[in-house]
C-alpha cells in the first residue's frame, strides 16, 4: 500500500508499506478519507519525529482483531487512530482501536465522518472530563444555567465544544470568534442567552464584550480552543478567581494565569489512556437508543 510520511519542513514522502495486521482489539480500515489537523505538521517540527501523522480515519473495515465484537469487514466506520503510533490515516489502510472506532450511517459521507474523531473527542474531553460538566447521557444533569466561555468558537474543536455544550444543556454559551462569526452564530441559541464576541475589535473589547454577555452572571468555566496569542490572558480577566480553565496546547507555561485558577490541558491522546472508558461511550452515543446524538 501507499503511505505518506511527514517530516520537518513540512515535507511529505510517499512510500510503499505492507498492509498492517490488527492487534486483538484493533481494526484495519481501508481509508476512503483522512482528516488533517495542525498537529500533523507540528509533531515533526516540535518533536523531530518522522512518521505517518494522520489520525482521523473514515472508510470501511478491512480486518478485525480476535477480540473485536462490534465490527466486521465492509462496515462503514470512522476512527481516531492512536497518535504517535504506526499505521496512521495518511495511507491506503490504517489501524484503529475498537473503543475509538464507530459506525457511520449511509447518509453520512466519509468526508463528514473524517472531520469527527479528533476534534469532537478533544471537545468532549475538555467539557466533560476536564471542566466537569455532566455528559449528555447523564440523567438528572446539574449543568443548568451555567455560563461557558468558548474561546475560538469557529475552530473545529471550538465548534464541537459549542454543539456538545448545547446537547448537555449548558447555557449561556459565550463564544469568541472572528471571520467565522456567521458560522458560530448558526450554532448558538440566542434565546437562551448565547452570544458571540468579535476578537478583531481588540483585547479590551473582548473582555468588555464577554462581561456584557454574562449579564451579571459569574463565569466559572472556560474552554480555550486557541490557547495562544493572548487568548488565556483575556479569559482570566473575566473568569472567577477559582474558576476552571482548560487549554489545548501542551508544553506551554501559560504565564499570567493565577495560581488559584484550576488550569488543565485537554490532551486528546488520553482517549487511548486514562479516558478510554469515556471515549468508548462517547463514540457510541449516536448508536444508543434513547440517547441524544452529539
C-alpha positions in Angstrom: 0.0 0.0 0.0 1.0 3.7 -0.3 1.7 5.6 2.8 2.6 9.3 3.4 5.4 10.0 5.9 5.6 13.5 7.3 8.9 15.2 8.1 10.1 18.6 9.1 9.5 21.5 6.7 6.9 20.2 6.5 7.8 17.7 3.8 5.9 14.6 2.7 7.4 11.4 1.3 5.2 8.7 -0.3 6.4 5.2 0.5 5.4 1.6 -0.1 4.4 -0.2 3.1 2.8 -3.6 3.9 -0.9 -3.6 4.8 -1.0 -3.7 8.6 -2.4 -6.6 10.7 -4.8 -5.8 13.6 -3.9 -6.5 17.2 -6.6 -8.3 19.2 -8.6 -5.2 20.0 -7.8 -3.3 16.8 -9.4 -2.9 13.3 -7.7 -2.3 10.0 -9.6 0.2 7.9 -9.5 0.7 4.2 -9.2 4.5 4.2 -11.5 6.5 2.0 -10.9 9.9 3.5 -8.4 11.1 6.1 -8.8 14.2 8.2 -5.9 16.6 8.8 -5.1 18.6 11.9 -2.4 21.3 12.8 -0.6 18.7 15.0 0.1 16.7 11.8 2.9 19.1 10.9 3.7 20.3 14.5 4.8 16.8 15.7 7.6 16.5 13.1 8.6 20.1 13.8 8.4 20.2 17.6 9.4 16.6 18.4 11.7 15.8 15.5 9.7 12.7 14.7 9.2 11.4 11.1 6.0 9.3 10.7 2.6 9.0 9.3 0.9 11.6 11.5 -2.7 11.2 10.3 -5.2 10.2 13.0 -8.7 10.9 11.6 -9.9 7.8 9.6 -13.0 7.3 7.6 -13.5 4.2 5.5 -14.6 0.5 5.6 -13.4 -2.3 7.8 -10.8 -4.5 6.1 -9.9 -6.8 9.0 -10.6 -7.1 12.7 -8.7 -8.5 15.7 -9.6 -11.6 17.7 -11.3 -9.7 20.5 -13.3 -7.2 18.3 -17.0 -7.8 18.6 -18.7 -4.7 17.2 -17.3 -4.6 13.7 -16.9 -6.8 10.6 -15.3 -6.4 7.2 -17.3 -4.0 5.0 -18.7 -1.9 7.8 -18.6 1.9 7.2 -16.7 3.4 10.1 -14.7 6.4 11.4 -11.9 6.0 13.9 -9.5 8.0 16.0 -6.0 6.5 15.4 -3.7 6.4 18.4 -1.3 9.3 18.0 2.4 8.8 17.6 2.0 5.1 16.7 2.4 3.4 13.3 -0.3 2.9 10.7 -1.9 6.3 10.8 -4.6 7.6 8.4 -2.3 9.0 5.7 -2.3 5.6 3.9 -4.5 3.3 2.0 -5.0 1.2 5.1 -4.9 2.4 8.7 -5.3 0.9 12.2 -7.8 2.0 14.9 -8.6 0.7 18.3 -12.1 -0.7 18.6 -13.0 1.7 21.5 -12.3 4.7 19.4 -14.0 3.3 16.2 -17.7 3.9 15.5 -20.2 3.1 12.8 -21.3 5.8 10.4 -24.7 5.8 8.7 -25.2 5.6 5.0 -26.4 9.2 4.9 -23.1 10.5 6.4 -20.3 11.0 3.9 -16.8 9.8 4.5 -15.7 13.4 4.2 -18.0 14.5 7.0 -17.1 11.4 9.1 -13.4 12.1 8.9 -13.9 15.5 10.5 -15.3 14.0 13.7 -12.8 11.8 15.7 -10.0 14.0 16.9 -11.8 17.4 17.1 -15.0 16.0 18.6 -13.1 13.9 21.2 -11.0 16.9 22.2 -14.1 19.0 22.8 -15.8 16.2 24.7 -12.9 15.5 27.0 -12.5 19.2 27.7 -16.1 19.8 28.6 -16.9 16.6 30.5 -13.6 15.2 31.8 -11.6 18.5 32.4 -14.3 21.1 33.1 -16.6 18.6 34.8 -19.9 19.2 33.1 -22.3 16.3 33.0 -22.2 14.4 29.7 -25.4 14.4 27.5 -26.3 10.9 28.5 -26.3 11.6 32.3 -29.8 11.7 33.8 -30.6 14.3 36.3 -27.8 16.6 35.0 -26.9 19.6 37.1 -25.5 21.6 34.3 -28.4 24.1 34.4 -27.8 27.7 33.7 -24.0 27.6 33.9 -22.2 30.1 31.7 -19.5 28.6 29.5 -16.9 30.6 27.5 -15.5 29.0 24.4 -12.5 30.9 23.0 -12.0 30.1 19.3 -15.6 29.1 18.6 -15.1 28.9 14.8 -12.3 26.3 15.1 -13.1 22.7 14.7 -12.6 22.0 18.4 -14.4 25.1 19.5 -17.4 24.4 17.2 -17.7 20.9 18.6 -17.4 22.3 22.1 -20.4 24.6 21.4 -22.5 21.8 19.9 -21.7 19.4 22.7 -22.4 22.0 25.3 -25.8 22.6 23.7 -26.5 18.9 23.9 -25.6 18.9 27.6 -28.0 21.8 28.3 -25.2 24.3 29.1 -26.2 28.0 28.7 -25.4 30.7 28.2 -22.6 29.9 25.8 -20.3 32.8 25.1 -18.1 32.3 22.0 -15.1 34.3 20.9 -14.5 34.3 17.1 -13.5 36.5 14.1 -14.3 35.9 10.5 -16.1 32.7 11.4 -18.8 34.6 13.4 -21.6 33.9 11.0 -20.9 30.2 11.3 -20.6 30.4 15.1 -23.9 32.3 15.3 -25.6 29.4 13.5 -24.5 27.1 16.4 -25.8 29.3 19.2 -29.2 29.7 20.8 -29.7 33.5 21.4 -33.0 32.8 23.1 -31.0 31.1 25.8 -28.6 33.9 26.3 -25.8 32.6 24.0 -23.7 35.3 22.4 -20.6 35.8 20.2 -17.8 38.3 20.8 -15.5 39.5 18.0 -11.8 39.3 18.9 -10.9 41.5 16.0 -12.0 44.5 18.0 -9.1 44.2 20.4 -8.5 42.7 23.8 -10.3 45.4 25.8 -13.4 45.0 23.6 -13.2 41.2 24.0 -13.1 41.4 27.8 -16.0 44.0 27.9 -18.0 42.0 25.4 -17.7 38.9 27.5 -18.7 40.7 30.6 -21.7 42.2 28.8 -22.8 38.8 27.5 -22.6 37.4 31.0 -25.2 39.9 32.1 -24.2 39.8 35.7 -23.6 36.0 35.9 -20.3 34.7 37.2 -18.1 32.8 34.8 -16.6 29.7 36.4 -15.8 27.6 33.2 -13.8 28.4 30.1 -12.7 26.3 27.2 -9.7 27.8 25.4 -9.6 26.2 21.9 -6.9 28.7 20.8 -4.5 28.7 23.8 -2.1 31.3 22.3 -1.9 34.9 21.1 -3.2 36.2 24.4 -6.4 34.2 24.5 -6.0 32.9 28.0 -4.9 36.3 29.4 -8.2 37.7 28.2 -10.1 34.7 29.7 -8.6 35.1 33.2 -9.7 38.8 33.3 -13.4 37.6 33.3 -13.0 34.1 34.9 -13.7 33.7 38.6 -10.5 33.6 40.7 -11.2 29.9 41.5 -12.7 29.1 38.1 -11.8 26.3 35.8 -9.9 26.8 32.5 -8.9 24.1 30.1 -6.4 24.7 27.3 -5.4 22.6 24.3 -1.7 23.2 23.6 0.6 21.0 25.6 4.0 22.0 26.8 3.3 25.7 27.4 3.7 27.7 30.6 0.6 29.8 30.2 2.2 32.7 32.2 -0.3 35.1 33.7 -2.9 32.5 34.7 -3.4 33.0 38.5 -2.5 30.0 40.7 -6.0 30.0 42.1 -7.5 29.1 38.7 -8.0 25.4 38.2 -6.0 25.0 35.0 -5.9 21.8 32.9 -4.7 20.9 29.5 -7.0 18.8 27.4 -4.9 16.0 25.8 -7.0 14.1 23.2 -4.5 11.3 23.3 -5.9 10.4 26.7 -8.8 8.8 24.8 -6.3 5.9 24.4 -5.2 6.2 28.1 -7.0 7.2 31.3 -10.1 8.4 29.4 -10.5 5.2 27.4 -13.9 4.3 29.0 -15.3 7.8 28.3 -14.1 7.6 24.7 -15.8 4.2 24.3 -19.2 5.6 25.5 -18.9 9.0 23.6 -18.2 7.4 20.3 -21.3 5.2 20.7 -24.0 7.6 22.0 -25.3 8.2 18.5 -25.9 4.4 18.2 -27.6 4.1 21.6 -31.5 4.2 21.7 -32.9 7.0 23.7 -29.6 9.0 23.9 -29.3 12.3 22.1 -26.8 12.3 19.3 -23.7 14.5 19.6 
